[in-house]
Amino acid sequence: MGGGSIGRHFIEAGLVDELRISLVPVLFGAGISMFAGLEDRHIELEPLEVIATSTIHMRFKVVRG
């Protein structure tokens, strides 16, 4: 929880072991991208779970090299 900006800071610091992302359709407006500014950094993710309803819930493990 906390949104894209907080999530990005934790990713940059290497403190994330697992990501849980919920995609919700938006008709108007825009959100904050969790991955903006991380283009020069590769993050390998292993898919763990996907649940599709009106919202798509995804769970990923961050793979450490």
C-alpha angles and dihedrals in degrees: 000000000000103000137256098309096054091043092052092053091052091048091050090051092051092240098126121100098165136018125210110191126183116195114205122184112246123198099184133024131013139262134224113268114232091202101045110120094022094091093115092052122073116215115190113211128193113207112234105169142357124192116184121200125127082310123045113228115197131183122198134179115221106233114218118211 
